[in-house]
Amino acid sequence: MNGSRIAAVGHYQPAKVLTNEDLAGMVDTSDEWIMSRVGIRTRHIAGPDEPVDELAAHAAAKALAAAGLAPGDIDLVLVATSTAIDRSPNMAARVAARLGIPSPAAMDLNVVCAGFTHALATADHAVRAGGAARALVIGADKMSDVTDWGDRTTCVLVGDGAGAAVVEASEEAGIGPVLWGSVPEMGHAVRIEGQPARFAQEGQSVYRWATTQLPAIARRACERAGLAPEDLAGVVLHQANLRIIEPLAEKLGAVNAVVARDVAESGNTSAASIPLALSKLVEQGRISTGDPVLLFGFGGNLSYAGQVVRCP
């Protein structure tokens, strides 16, 4: 075995749906204002009794079931999240306990919105190096915990959820080389900080960076996989804002690809957004087994990470 692949995916969203009309009753906003600026219609919001690790465990259980695996088959659990309230036990250990995974390496990664693609690359490296046989890679965030619901510039964006992937060794590389990096001197553009922690961003700075700098970086991720953008069957960008996703996808030039637009119904779920959107595309049959799909995360820290994967 000299490669790794995604064997299966799964996702989970809380039952409560918050509409634009609901938000209009909470802050000075409207469905028209929200749709015109971010393209979001609804978002799922977890209750006070639904912690991040519960969201993550639900998604992970679905991915395990889809792969036909038992908890004991997993020896590495990686959870990408930036909304864990407690420092220890970490989310990965809590997910492992919930699922009954006996003795995994369990680590959290906080790269905010680019967390899942960083975690997927880490799992790929661990499996190919022989450090793990099978890994659970999860993106999970409860953005509602860190949102100021009186700030109409941020509260209209966020949602809660989780997505997961099972990564295992394979004879051929089903996860392409990662292209990752950051602009640390601009890390202040997206923040979750303070007591209590609150999400804030410099929207125009993020928009300009995402739409002008990231298309070339995403094309380079395709080049590392030996593909041109027009060879892609799917593109799953971080579901930040439809007004960022659409121009970024257009400039990428993936003219034959299905472009994930799950943000419209799920909002910005941070590290959960890419596996959540990917799992839905698979579930809906909009991409097929073996199809090349670009996953590209970006956001907090002005970090980015992307790789081309083969659809499970």
N, C-alpha and C positions, 0 to 999 in steps of 0.2 A: 504494500500500500504506500503510494507516494503522494496522495492527495487527500482532500476531505470534501464532503458534500453536505448539503442540507437534505436530511432524510424526510422531514415533515415539518409542518408549521401549524400553529394554532393561535387563537386570539380570544380575548374576553373584554366585554364592556359592561359597566353597571347598568341596571335596568332603568334608572331615572334619566329621562331626556329633558334637557333644558333648551327651549326654542328661543328664537330671536324675539318673539312676542313676549315670552316670559321675562327676558332681559329688559325689554322696554318698560316693564312694570317695576324694575329695580333701579335703573339708571336712565339718564337722558340719552336714549338711543332709539333706533327703529330698525325694522327688518330691512328697509331700503338702505339705511346708512351702513349696516353691517355687511350686507351682500355686496354693495358697491365697493367697499374698502377691503374686505378679506374673503368674501365668497363663502362664508360659513352660514348654514341654515340651522343646524342643531349641534348639540354636544351632549355626551353622557357624563353624569356627575355621580361620583361614589358617595355613599352615606358615611356618617361618622363611625359606623361599625364595620366599614370596609377598608382596611389598611392596604398599603401598597403590596405587601407580601401576599395578601389574599388575592388581589387582582392578578399578580404574577403567577401564583400557583394554579389558578383556574386556566390561564392560557397555556402554562406548561403541561398540565394534565392533558389538555386537548392535543398538544403536539406529540406527547408520548403515545397517546392512544392512536393517533394517525400513523405513527411510525411502527406500531405493533410492539412496543417495548414496555418493559416493567421498570419501576423506579430503580431497582437494583442494577439495571444495565448502564446507569449513568454514573460517571466518576468525576465530572466537573460541572459545576453550576456557576454561571456568570449572570449577574443581574445588573443591567444598565438602568440607573435611576438617579435623579437629583432631588427626589422628594421624600427620602427616608427621614423620619423624625428622629429615630434613635440611632446612636452610633454603633451599638453592639447589643445583641447579636445583629449581624448585618442581614440584608434582605435575602441574600443567597442562602445563608444558613437557615433562615426562617422558612424559605420555600422548600428547602431540602427536608426540613422537619415535617412540614405540612404534607409532603408527598411520600414520605417514608424512604427517602434515598439514604442508604446506610452510612457511607463514609466518603462523601465527595470532597474534593477541593471546592471551596465555596467563597466566591469573591464578588464584591460589588465594584462597578465602574461608574464614575460620575464624569461623563463628558456631555452632560445635558442632552441637547437634541441630537447630537451625533453619537450618543452612547451606544446604540445597538450596533451600528456598523463597526465601531471600535471593538465592541465585545465579540462580534462575529469574527473579526480578523484575529483576535486573541485566541479564540477557540480553534480556528483553522491552524494557527501556528502551533498550538499545544498538541493537537491531534497529529499533525504532520511530523512533529518532533518526537512523537511517542510518549508525550507526557500525559495523554488522556486517550481513552478509546472512544468514548461517546460523551458529548457535552450538551447540556441544556443552556441555550443562550436566550435570555429574556430581556425585553425592554418593558418597563412598567413605571408609570408615573401617575400620581394623584395631584394634578396641577391645582385642583380646587382648594387644596390645603394651603397653597402659597399665593393665592389670588386675593387682591383687594377688590371685592365685589362692588365697590363704589367708584372704581376707576374704569370708565367706559373704554379707554384705549387698550386695556389689557383683558378685562373680564370677558369681552366678547370673543376672545381668541381661544380660550383654554377648554380642554376636556380631560377626562380620566380614562385609563384603559391599560391594556397589556397585550403584548404579542410575544410569541416564543418560537424558537426553532431548535430542532434536534440536529446536531452536527456529528457526523461519524466519518471514519476513515473510508477511503474509496481508492480504486485503482487509478482513476482519472480525476483530475482536479475539477471539482464542481463548484469551488469557491476561488475566484480569481485573486490575483495579488492586490493587496489593499494600497490605495493612495490616500495618505492621511497627513494632516498638518494643522496649523492654527495661525492666528494673527493675535498673539497674546497682548500686544500693546493696545489692542482694541477690545479686550475682554470686557470692559465696562459697558459695552453696547447691549449686552444681555445679562441680566443679573437676577439672582435669587439670594437675597441677603437681608440682614437685619434681624431684630428680635421683636415681634415674630417675623419669620422670613417672608418676604414678599417678592413676587415676580415683577420685574420692570425691564423695559428695553427702550433703546433709541431707535424707533421704528424706521426712520428714513435712512439712518446709517446702515442698518441691517439690510434693508431693501436694496440700496445701491450696491453693497458688497455682494449680495446673493445674485443679483441679476447681471452684474458686470464682471465680477471676478470668478464666480463659480462655474459658469459654462465651460471655460477652458480646462479647469481642473477636472470636471466630470468627463470631458473628452479624453483626458490623459488616463483616467481610470479605465476607460474602454480600451485604450491603446495597450495598457499593461496586460489586459486579457487577450490581446491579439484580435480585437474586433473594432469595426467602425461603428459609430452610432446607428447607422441605418441597418446594421445587423441585429440590433436589439429587438426582442419581442415585447419587452416590458421595461418601464422606467418607474421606479418607486423612489421619489425624492422625499426628504423630510416634509411632513404635511404641516407646514408652518402657516401658510396663507395662500389661497388660490392665486392671488395677484403676484406672488413670487413663483409658485410652481409653474404656471403657464408660460411666462416668458423664459424661465430657465430651461424648461423642456424644449421650447421652440428653438432657442439658441444652441442647445445641444445638438439638434439635428437628427433626433431619433424618429424619423418620419414614418417608420413602419411599426412603432411600438405603441402598446397600450400604456397610457400614462395614468398612474394612480391619482385620483382626486377625492380620496376618502375624507380629506379635511372638511369637505362640505357638510358631511353628516356627523363627523367625530370631533371636529375642532383640532386644535394643536395639542397633542398628547405627549409632546416632548420625545423621550426615548422610546415610547411605545409606538410612535406613529408609523415607522417603517415596517416593523413586523406585523402590526395590525393591518396596514393596507395590503401588504404582500399576502397575508393569510386570506384576506377577503377576495383578492384576485384569483387565488388558487381555488377557494371554495366556490366561487362563481363560475369557474371554468373559463375565465378570460385569458389565462395563460396556461400552457400545457407543460407536462413533464419534459424536462430537458431544454426548455426554452431559455435563451440567455436574457437575464434581467439585470439591469443596473440598479443597485441600491446605493443611495447617496445621502448621507446625513450631514447636517450643518446647523450651526446656531451658537449656543452658549460657548463662551471663551473665544468666539469666532473660530471654532474648531470645525473640521470637516473630515470625513472618511468615506470612501466609496470603493466598491468592488462589484464586478460582474459575477453573478451566481447562476447556476443552472436550476431551473424551477423544479421543486420536488414533485 
